[in-house]
Amino acid sequence: TESSEGRTHMFYTGAKVFSFGHGLSYTKFSMDWARAPRVAVQRHLREIDRSLDESVDIVLTNCGEVVGKEVVQAYWSPPATVDAQLKQKLFDFQGAELQPGSSTILKFSLQKAIASISTVTERGDEIVVPGVYNVWFTRGHGPKLHITIEILGTEPKVVQEFPSPWVEGQGVTVEACVEGSTDVIPHDEAFLVAYKTWRWKADPGW
């Protein structure tokens, strides 16, 4: 609908009762940098597929009086000029069970963050667009830890083209439908809808 507030934590713009990833515990946790990271990471488009052996290290501490489990989540968000609808995307998470007063170090790969950065065009192509992306780490509530990743370049890089672009004015008709089938029948266009395999072909009289 025109008044939609967006679906899932990635696109939702309405008022939140609880943030995505929020949880309760019988104990208390804190997190901080285990060592100061590079707060601004740069990577050129031509290098995004090259392995980056660098991590962000976060120390998670059980500050309470009972044993407990906690999860640290890692997100990124694009600049509005790249994707105005996408609010955030989860690219990693790690959890730990800790005794009272104990700590552990969680390592988050920067290469995993960079490899997850992409957006989708109206045509359906997956692309990476140069820009400054915000990256943050959270327990679902409380303070967050922030860095930025800047993707350098002049033009977007196509990661994966949409396999069958839609042609304006082209219609389709159902030729066959088989419930429960997992076999793919050779045809012009194929779409998997729910548990049904449909066979489509272009209708020149559309």
N, C-alpha and C positions, 0 to 999 in steps of 0.2 A: 504494500500500500504506500501511498505518498507520504503518510505520516509515520512510517516505520522507524523505530529507534535502532534498528540494526540487530542482527542475530549473532549470538555467541560473544564471548569476551573480546573477540577481534574487531567487531564492528559496533558494539552496543554503545549508544550515546545517552541513554536515559539515566535517571537517578538510580544509584546502586544501594541495595541494603547491605550486601557484603561483596567485597571484591572477589574476582575469580581467584581461586587458590587459597581463600581464607579458611582457616581451621582453628579449632579450640584444643587446648591441652591442659592437663592437670599441673604442668610445670611451666616455667618461663625460660625463654631462649633469647639470646642476643647474637648478632652477627656483625662482623667488621672485616676489613681487609686484613688478610694474613701478612701481606706485604703490599706496599703501595704499587698499584698497577700504572700502566700508561693510561692516563685519563683520556687521551685522544689518539686513537689508532688510525693509521692511514694505510689504504691498500688500493692499488690501481686495478682497474677492470681486467687488464690483461694478466694479472697475477692472482685473481680470486680463486682459480682452480689449483694454485700451487700451495702445497702444505705450509702452514704457519705453525711452527712448534713453539707456541706461547700460550700460557693459560692465565686466567684470573683466579687467584687463590683467596678463598673466603674462610675465615675461622668462625665456626658455629659453636656456641657455648650454652650448656644447660645451666642456667642461673638459679634454678629452683631447688626444691628439696626432694623431688621424686624422679625416678627414671622416666624418660619420655622420648618420643620421636618427633622430628621436625623435618620439613622439606623446604629447601631453598629453590626458588624458580627463577629462570633467566628469560628475559623478554627483550625484544627490540621493537622500535616504532620508526616509521619512515618520516621524512619531512613532508609537510602538507603538499609541497609542489610535486612530489613523487606519487603519493597516493593519499588523497584527502579523506577516503573512507576508512582505511585500515588504521585502527587505533593502537593495536599491539599484537605481537605474535610470540608465542612461547617457543623457544628453540632448545631448551634444555631444562632439566631439573635433577636435583640430587637430594637424598635424604639420609638421615643418620639417627641411630638410637644412642642416647647418651646418658650416662650416670650423672647424678647431681654433682655439679662443680666441674665436670669434665668437658673437654673441647675436642674438636676434630677439624681438619682442614679439607674443604671441598674444592676441587679443581674444575674450572669451566674452560673448555677449549675456545680460544678466539677463532680458530679456523672453523669450528662448528657454527659459531655465530655468523661469520662472514658467509659461509656456504648456505645458510638458511635465508639470507637476505635476497628477496626478489618480490616482484609484484606482477600482476596480470593485466594485460591490455584488454581493451574492449573486443579485440579480435580473438582473444583467448591465448595469446602468446605469453609465456613466462619470460620476464626480462629483469635485468639488474640495471638500475638507474643511478648515475653518479649523484652523490649528495652526502649530507651528514646524518647518520642514523643514531638515535639515542638507544643505549643499551642499559638495562638496569636489572638488579638482583633484589628479590624480595621474599619474605616469608608468607606473603599473602596479606600482611598487615604490618604496621610499624614502619620504622625507617627503611629506606631503600639505599642501595649503593649504585652509583652511576658512572658510566664511561661513555664515550662516543666512538663510533667507527665511521670514518670518512672514506667513501668509495670515490676514487679519483678517475677522471676520464672526461671525454667530451660528448660521447654519444652512448645511449643505452646499449647493453649487450644482450642479445637474445640467447637465453639459456635453453629454451625448448619451444619450438613452434607448435601451435595448435594443429593436431593431425589432419583435421578436415574443416577448413574454414567455411563458414556459412556464406552462401551466395545470395545476394539480395534478389528477392522475387522467386527463388527456387522453392518448389513445394515437394512434399514427399507423401507417399501413400504406403499403407501397411500391406505387404505382400504375404507374409506368413508370421505366425506367432506360435511359439512352442513353450509351454509352461514346464519348468523344472529342468530344461535342457541346459547343459554347460558347453555344448558344441557350438562353435562359431561357423556359420554358413557363409561362404564367399558371396559378397554382394557389393553394391555401390556404396552404401552408407550403413553403418551399424551403430545402434545405441542400446546399451544395456539398461533396462528400466526395471528397478526392483529385482524380482527373482525371474523375470521373463526375458527371453531372448527374442528380440523383434528383428525382422528383416525388412529393410526399407529400400525403395528405389525412387529415383527422381521421377516426378510426374510432369511430363512436358506440357500437359494441358492445364496446369495449375493457374 
